[in-house]
């Protein structure tokens, strides 16, 4: 009986740890929402990126994350700068955008090329990107992504599966870095391809889809509390069981012309949208 009682208490504690924190999620006023809408609609965005708004829902996502023009925001591994096109004009006049990009000295060729291309984009358009602070996010636990305790928001879009695939506790290192970068009361926004509950770690790495439970575990272990969950980036058409994982779907379409129309009709992946807080 004693063992049973202990198991029930442990189960209850686990469920309680996964419940959203007893803190009110950020609520933006009309002017702040209008600022996000204007940034999403800015003329500097490329047409290719704009066409993906239907799947990435930038206005709803940034509103849910409580991003406002005067904040210091860290964009994690911005890649080609899809969200940078929105965040840079939003934060340019009153806030700060920190682009924590790949390590330019990385042994991974893709990382080096992507970082160089991103730097070229910033240099080519100073009217939009002259205030962006470019930093490095690598797997070195002792290299901060920005001044500790300085950020209001850290935002990561579809990156967690990469850190899990890197193995050796690298995902844990990343979440620890996000926690260190944020002010007390600062928030971590996560968008990630969502796996079905019960998916193994091996399957997550192979498919690119990650369970919400795993993301919550990583955040909780770093010290974060779950604040809120949004349906903004859900896609119920995505069954998540594709032959080439998430890369079967657009924009990658790894199978080429094979069932192309079918995968285009599904659209981009089903995604979780989670907001965590660093306790005061």
C-alpha positions, 0 to 999 in steps of 0.5 A: 500500500505504501508503494502504491500511495507513493506512486500516486503522489509521484504521478500527481506531482508529474501532472502538476509540474506540466500544468501552466504556471499560475501567471497570467499570459501576456495580453497585448493592447491594440497598439502593440498588436497593430505594430506586429501586424505592420511588421508582418506586412512590411514591404521588405519581406520576400514574396517567398516568405510571405506565401508561408504565412498561412502555415507559420501564422506570424501575427498570431504567434508573436502576439501569443508570445507577447512580443512588443516593440520595446523588448529585447528579443533573442531569435534562435538560429534564424537560418535564412531570416524568415522571422528576422524579416518581421522581428527586425522592423518591429524592434528596430526603433525602440527594442533590440533584436539579437540574432543568435545564429550558427557558429561561423567557425563550425565544422558543419558546412551548412552552418558556416554557409547559412551564417555567411548568407545571413550576414550578407543579407544584413549588410545588403539591407542596412535600412532594415537590419542595421540595429540587429545584434548578431551573436553565436549560439553553439553547443559550448555550455560556457558561451552565452548567446547574449548578456545574461539576464538581459532578454525579455523573450527568447524565441525558437522556431522548429529547432528542437529536433536538431538539438535532439539529433545532435545528442550528448545532452546538447538540447539540454545545453540549449535550454540552459542557455535560454534560461541564462539569457532571460531576465527573471519573468522573461519568456521562452517561446517555442514552435516545434513540429509535434509528434504523437504522444508516446513517440520514442526519442529515436523516432523523434530524431528520425522523423523531425517531429518532437512530442510536447512532453519532451519539449516540456521536459527540456524546459522544466529541467532548465528551470522554466515553468509552462505558462500557456499553450496556443493552437496557432500553428496546428495542422490537423491534416498532418498525420506525422507518419510520412516516409521522409518524416517532416521533410516529406512535407513542404517546403522541403518536399524530399520525395520530389514529384512523388505524391507532390499534390498530396503533400502540398494539400497537407501543407506544412507540419502540425506544430506545437506553440508553447510559452514558458516563463523564467520565474521571478 
